[in-house]
Amino acid sequence: MLLQLTVKNFALIDHLSLEFDPKLNVLTGETGAGKSIIIDAVALLLGARAKSEDIRLGCDKAVIEGAFEFEQNAVVKDLLTEMGFDEDDVLVLTREIAKTGKNTCRVNGRMVTLQNFKLLGSHLINIYGQHDFQAISNKDKHIELLDSLGDETLKNAKADVAQSYDDLRRARKALKDMQNAAKDRKERLEFLRFKAQEISELSLRPEEDEELEQELLLLNNVSRIVEKTHKTYQLLYGGNGSVYANLTKSVELLESISSFDEKLLPIVESLQSMSYIAEDHGLTLAKYDDQIDFDPIHKERLEERKYTLDKIKKKYQRSISEILDELAATEAEIAQLSNMEFTLNHLQENYKAQKEIFLQKAKVLTKVRKGVAHQFEEQLIVHLADLAMTNAKFEVRFGIKEASSWGIDDVEFYLSANPGQPLRPLSQIASGGEMSRIMLAFKTILAAYESVNTLIFDEIDSGIGGNIVVMVADKLAAVSQAAQVICVTHSPQIAALAENHFKITKNIINEATITEVHLLTQEEEIKELARMLGGEEDYQLEHAQKLKLLKTNK
């Protein structure tokens, strides 16, 4: 339930703060006063697209904030827990729109993503405006509207169908791809076999190019290597002044005096070990020249091999390992194409099986939908009778259409508004007034299925008048007993039943146009109702008082 709405620097609004009643609230005012601005502001709390042009002229940012009571909304409670919010009595959604294009969403003061912000909003408020009238008159939207009345059984059946359709789609694509491949199978096989032969003849090894580069690096620097290793050998082992000779002499000197001081023994042992190491490395370096196989012919072969590898790498724009992977994939495709007839049969059988599974699940979904449709028909007729459509007949008709993730159902609403008239498609026969009542009846039913506690109707009274608008007013009042209702209206009959009546006016203050909203006192409300009736003559004021009296009596 929306407790309070605060709007700053949005469109023609400077600053306003509205507190709403838990039951029926109405917004009235002259045409063009800015009633739609309030609806647009609330829409931003539901995650609607924000535009910098909506910021009040001369301001850097606009702020819309809504405070909600959600104690009885289990869905919102679960969402808040999943998002890591502590349980609180009031939920505050804040949306900031900046001239810089940076828009901020906050929940209880903490920044959240627009996705999470929108998810919360969708379970707090529903706004019904002209697009909803278009939806109910649009045959393509009827299946979506019907499904919105479904329970977990319908949701599970839809999920099964969607998953099965995804499996069917993949099976169909695999079959189609193979069928397309079969068309140019011969040319494709020739290309693949040439490619596989070209790569196979090279007898590539993983990381062979890196090994070649390392070996060539050694061979290209063999003279320098031999020179340096020989010098190192001389310093380490080969001469009288070598490291080994000096270490050996040092050991002999210390050993000759170690009997006088045992503390010298560890030093002798350490130096002895060093001499062994020097000797070992010296002998290795002495043979190092012999280990280098500097064969010019071998080097030339390596360079030729490197040239070949570089050429194939450049051609395929791949490393050697990746080329070997491509060879494996090519050979696999060759095998597949070579056995295409068997593969095609397998894919055809798989597609046939997936299609059968899908159709079975789709039939289950159709059965569940028809059960929902039957309940919907009965409930809608009852509500239409409350709205002066006593003899109306309503039917949800099912046809079959091309398979999709929604199943195979072609759903369309049919209506007969008057006795003796045949049922005809809703989009073809319903007048504006009838459509308003059908929409109200539908949303009244839907309110019982949704977790949303606040319903906003934008000019639900469009196209109706007389006694019918009285019945619409009574229906809105009845709905407001179970859910909070906020209604933008031009009808004094609806406005008279409100617990809170807000008047929207457009004024020029300091050469600036400003939209203002005021909660009317009882006396102001009578004057506003009289204005809506056509003026403030005595008889109109008297009529307005009678309308308010009717609310008291109800």
C-alpha positions, 0 to 999 in steps of 0.5 A: 500500500502506498502511504506517501508520495513525494515528488521534487522538480519533476516536469511542472511539479516544484515540490509536493507530498501526498498521503494516501488513504488505504481505500479509495483515493481520487485525483481530479482537475481540469484537463491539462492540469497535470494529472498524468504527471502524477501517474508518470511519477509513480511509474518511475517508482515501478522502473519506467524509463527515466528521461532527463527532459522530465527534470523541471526547467532550471533544476539539476535533478528530479526526485520521486519517493514512495513510502509503502506499507507491505506487512501483508505482501509476502512476495515483497518480504521474500524479495527484500530478504533475498536482496539482503535488507533487514525487515522493516515496517515501511519500505521507501523507494527513491528514484533520482533523475540527473541532468548528467544522465546518471539515474539512481535507484534506492531502497530504504536509502541503499542503492540498488540496480534498476532491475531489482528496483523494478522487480520490487515495484512490480509487486507493489503497484499496478497502473491501468491506463490506455495501454491496458485498454489496447491490450484487452482489445488486442487479440494477440495479448489475450493469452497473456491476460488469461495466463495472468490469472493462473496459479502454480499449476499453470505456471509449472505447465508453462515452464514445462512447455517452454523447456520442451519447446527449447529442446524442440527448437534445438533439435530442429536447428540441428536437423536443418543444419545437417540438411543444409550441409547435405546440399553441398556435402560433396564440395564440403568433403573435398575442402575438408579432406584437402585441409586435413591432408595439408595439416596431417602431412606436416606431422605437427607436434604440440609446441613444436614451434617453441622447441624449434625456436629454442634450438635455433637460438642455441645454434645461432649462438654456438660460437659465443657459447663455446667461448664463454663455457671454455673461459668458465672452465678455465676459471673454475677447474682448468688452471693452477689459479682456478677456483678448484685449485684454490679450494683444494689448497685451502683445504690442505692448509686448514687440515694441517692445523685443524688438530690444534682447533676443532672449530676449523673442521666445519670450515674444512668440510664446507670448503671440501664440498665446494671443491667437489662442486667446482670439480663436477661443474668443471668436468661437465664444462670440459665436455660441453663443446662435445655435446653441441651438435653443430651440424650446418645441414641440421641447422638448415633443416631446422630453419626450413621446418620453422619456415614451414610452421610459420607459413601454416600458422600464418595461413590459419591464424592459429598456434600449432596447438590450435591447428591440431585442435582444428585438425581434430574438428575437421576430421570429426566433421569429415566422419560426420559428413561421411556418415551423413545418412545415418546422422540425418536419420538420427536427427530426424528421429530425435526431432520427431521424438522432441515434437511428440514430447512438446505436443503432449506437454502443450496439450496439458497446458491447454487443458489447464488454460481451459480450466482457468478460462472457464473460471474467468468466464464465470467471474467476469460475467458476474462482475459485468452484471454489477456494471450494468451489463446484465445480459452480457455473454463472455467466452474464451475461445481456443484455436490452434496456432504454430508451436512456440514457447507459449504452447499451441493455443490461439486464445481470443475473447468473445463478447455479446453485450446485448440480448440476441447478439451473437458472440463476436471477437471483443476487439470488433464490438466493444465500445469505449464504455463497454471496454472500460467496464470489461477492463475494470471487471478484469482487473477486479478479478486479477487483483485477487490473484496478484500480490499487488496491494495498490491499484491505480486507474487512469481515467477508467471512466472514459467513455461512460456516463449516467447510471453506468458511471455510478455502477463503476464508482460502486465497483471501484469502492468495492475493490478498495475494500480489498486493495488500495485504489488510486483513481484519476477521474473526471467523474463526480460520481466516482470522486464522491466515493473517495476517502481522500480527494486530491485536486490538481491545478496548474498555476503561474508563480513568479512567471513559472508554470507549476502543477500543485496538488491539494487534499481537499477539505469536505467543503472544498470537495463539495465545490470540486464536485460541483465544478465537475458537474458543470459549475458552482450554481446552487443546484450543482452544489446541492447535487454535489452534497447529495453525492457525498451523502450517498457515500455516507449512506453506503 
